[in-house]
Amino acid sequence: MMSTATAVVVYGATGHTGRFIVAELRRRGFATVLSGRDAARLEALAAERADVVVRPATVDDASSLDRALAGAAAVINCAGPFAVTGGPVVEAALRAGIPYVDVAAEIEANAAMFADHAEAARKTDTPVVPAMAFYGGLGDLLVTAAMGEWTAADVAHVAYGLSNWHPTAGTRAAGQVSHQRRAGRRVRFADGALQYHDDKASEQNWLFPEPLGRRAVIAEFTMADVVTVPSHLSVPEVRTYMTVEAARDLAKEDTPAPEPVDALGRSNQTFVVDVLVRAGGVERRATARGQDIYAVTAPLAVEAVERILAGHTRTTGVASAGAMFDAADFLRALTPHLSVELPH
């Protein structure tokens, strides 16, 4: 019987991103507990992998979550919508006294994690890292690394150059929840606060590093970076952008889910995340390149857990990736999953 003392619980293990996370944990030698709502799907996933434990749990049954996390070292929540799962799973982690990491890209759920659980996490000295994923975590790490010794900046730009975007069912469900919570309004981070508005989306050009080059982007295609970056950096304006082609893919109802094209299960999607920070007329840039935004979330989340368990952290309680970890060192550790260019 596998010991769970060093095991990581993956809540939402059978989802698209959950499967990548389970594979990455196992690649790094972590004992893994598969959890989530659907016992049959969990058992089917376990049948594909030796030495994993299955512990079904539902977010409306706190005792089932407590059983799922009992004796474990940490939990990674990858079950959206996080507006529904985030609160119950982090509360179970705090009861168990174990670190919590999630891969949420829902702005309101990310903000709620900081607002609702910071005090309890601080009192119990429990690390809680929301948005430890492609959206929210990666951008925050890049902004933090680009700023270096700066303690403040005037503005941070995060431009997403995706070749395409075939959304998972989870992405679509999360988007619907966020849309409903905002009553259809759009959101930006300006003047030091989240602002909801009805302005129409606009396009502009962004000059990405080669080979992407100049591309049309949707301005204020607002992602979780508007929560993670300002949570610890003095940046009153955070702007995020998305290539037009990827935004159109996401908007279409008939865009299919990702299809694997390699042995790792990654799709053919490629990405460039280009970050520009400006302070007093001086600009600094940091860039990351890779393949498949869902697949790359796995090494981001698992690297976070590995560092937390090893004590390689800068703070405790609820903190974003850039606050919790040495951003430049974290990014460099993600080779070969990411190709990163940071300021010298």
N, C-alpha and C positions, 0 to 999 in steps of 0.2 A: 504493500500500500504506500502510495506516494505521501511524503511528509508535506504539509502545506505551510510549514513555518517560514519557508522562503518562497512560497508560491504567490503568484500574482493572479488575482481574479480579473477576468475580462467580462464585464457586463455588456451584453450585446454581442457576444462572441460569434454568432452565426451571421451577422450582417457583413456587408461588403468590406468595410474597413476593419471590422472585428476579426475577420479571417486573416487579413494581413498582419494585424497585431498579434494574434495567436502564433502565427508562423514566425514572426520576428522574436517573440519571447522564447520560443523553443529553439530558434537558431542560436540565441545567446545563452541557452542552458537554464532558463528559468522553468521551474515547475509551474504549471498553469491550471487554473480552475476556470472552466467554462460556465458562464452563467447568463441568464436572460429569461425571457417569458416562456419560450416554447421548448418544453422538455424534449419533444420528439426530434426537433431540429438539432438541439444540443447533443442528443445521443447519436444522431447521424454524423455530426461533425466529429464527435469523440471516436467513432468507429474508424475514421480516417487516420487517427493519430493515437499512438500508444502513450501510456503514462499521463493521461490527462484526467482530471476529476470533473464530473458534471454536478452542478448544484443549481437547479432552476430557482428563480426568484422573480417576484413581481413587485413593482414599485408601490402598489397599494397594500402590500403585506410586509410591514416592517420586520416581522419576525423571520420571514423567508430571506430577506436581505441580510439580517444578522447571521443566519445559518450559512449563507453563501460566503460571507466574509470571515467567518470564525477561523481564527488561527492563521490567517493569511498575512502576507507582508505588505501588500498594497493592492489597490483596485484601480483599473482603467475602465472608465465608463465610455463606451462608444455606441450607446443605444439612444438614438434620437426618437422623437424630438426631445431635446434637453430641457425644454420648458416643463416637460412632464417628468423626466427621469433624474435631472440634475439634483434637485433638492433631496428627494428620498435617498439616493445613492450616497451623496456626500454626507448626509446625516448618519447613515449607517456606518460610513467610514470613520466619522468622528466618534461614534459610540464604540467602535472597535479599536480606536486609537491608531489607525493605519493611514498612510498617505493616500490621497485621492488625486487622480489625474483624469481629465476628460478631453475629448476631441471636438467639443461643441464649437460651431461656427454661427450660433444664433446670438445676435447682439444682445437682445434682452435677457436671454438666459445667462450669457457671460456677465452682464452687468449685475444680475441678481446674485450670482455666485459671490461677487465681491461685497455686495451690499448686505446680503442676508446671512453669510456664514463666516465673515472675517473674524468676528469677536469669538465665536466658539472655537474656530481653528486656532486662533492665537492663544486662547486660554488652555487648550489641550496640547499646544506646541505641535500641531499636526500640519505637515505641508499639504497644501491644496493648490493644484495648478490647473486652472481652466484653460480651454482653447489651446491645448498643447498639440497643435495640428498644423496642417498646411495654412489654413486661414487663422489668423490670430497669433499663433505661436511663432511660426517662421518669420512673419513680418516683424513681430516684436523683437526677435533675436537679431534680425538684420538692422533694424533701426537702432537698437541698443549698441550693437557692434560698430555701426557707422558713427554714432555720436562719440564713442570712445570716452575720453576724459571730460567731454562736455556734460554739464549738469542741466542744461536747458537748450532748447532750440526754438526757432520761430515757427517752423512748420516741418512736418514729415510727410513725404509723398511715398506711397507704396503702389507700384504699378504691376499688375498681373498680366503677363504675356502668355496666355494659354493658346496652344495650337487649336484646341477644340475643347468642348466640355460636354461629355456624355454623363448626365447626372444619375446618381443612384436613386433608388426609391426613397432612401433616407434623406438625401439632399432635397428631394421634392417635398417630402412631408415636413421637413424643418422649414423650408421656404414658405409653405402655406401657413404654418403656425406663426412665423414672424410677420407675414403679411397681415394676418388677422389681428395680431396683437398691436400692430401699428395702424389698424383701420385703413390700410392701403397707402398710408403716407410713406414718404422716404425719410431717410435719416442722414445726418452729417455730424461731424465733430468739429465745432468751431467755437472760438471765444471761450475755450476751456470747458465746453459742455456738449452733450448730445442734444441735437436740435431736430425736431420732427417738422417736416414741411411738405408742401404740395408742388414744389417746383418740378418742371419737367426735366427728364434726364437730357444731358447734352453730350455731344461728341467733341473730342479734340484729338490732336496727335501727340504721341509720346515717342521719344527717340530712345528705344531700347538698345542695349549693346548688340553688336553683330553676333550671330547672323540674323537676328530678328529685325533690327533696324527700325525705321519710322513706321508706326502702326496707328490706326485709328482706335481710340479707346473710349469707353463710356466714362465720363467724369462723374465723380461721386457715386461710383458703384461700391457702396459702403459695405465693408466686411468687418470681421471681429477685431481687426487691428485698432479700430477706433475706441475699443474698450481696453485692450491689453496695453497698448503703448502709453496712454495717459494715466494708467493705474500706478505708474512708478516714475515716469519721466515728465519733466516740465515742458510740455509741448502743447500749446494752446490750440493748434490746428493740425489735424491728421486727415489727409486726403487719400482715398484709395481709388484705383482705376482698373478697368477690365477691358481686354481686347474685345472689339465689337463682335468678332466671329464667335468667341466663346459665350458672350452674353446672349447672342441670338440662339445658340444651341440650347442654352439653359431655358430660354423663354419658350421654346417650341415644346408643345405637349407630346410630340411624336419622336423626339430625339431618343434613341435607344440608350440603354444602360451600357457601361463600359464593357468591352470585349477583351479578354486576355490575348496577348500576342507573343508572350515569352514565357520561359519556364517559371518565372517568379509570379506569373499571373497579372503582370502589369498591362495596361492598355497602351496604345500607340501615342497617347497624349504626351506632349512635351510642354515644359513651362520655363519661363524666366520670371523671377520676382526681382524687380528693380527698385531699390530704395534710394531716395534722395532726401537728405536732411539739410536744412539751411538755418544758420544762426549769424545774424549781423553781416549778411552779405557773403559769408563763407559757406561753401557747399561741400558735403561729403556723400559718397555713394557706396552702397554695398549691394551685391547681386548674387542670386542663387539660381542655378539651373538644374533641371532634373527631368524625370519621366514619371507621369501618373501622380496626380495630386492626392489620390486616395492611398496609393501604395506608400508614398513618402511620409504620410502621416504616421505610419507604423514605427519607423526608426525614430521619429521625433518623440512620440509618446513613450516608447520603450527606453530610449536614452535618458529621458527625464526620470523614469522610475529607477533605472539603474543608478543614476547619480544621486537621487534622493536616498536610496537604500545604502549607498556607500558614504553618505554624509558630505557629498560634494555640492553643497548648497550655500547660498548667501543669506538666506532668511528663512522664516517659517510662516505658518498661517497661510492665508489666501494670497498668492502672488503669481504674476504672469511669468512666462519663461525668461524674459529678459531680466526680471528682478530676482528670480530664484537661482539662476545659473550664470556662470561666466559665459557671456553670449558668444564671443569670438571662439573660445575653446570648444563650446558646445557645437557650433556650426562646423568647425574643422573636424570634429569627431564623426560627423555624418558622412564623410567620404567612405564608400563610393556612391552613396545614395544621392548626394548633392555635390555639385561643383560650385564652390563659393569664392567670390572675389571681395575682399574686405580692404578698407583703407589701410595704408602702411603706417 
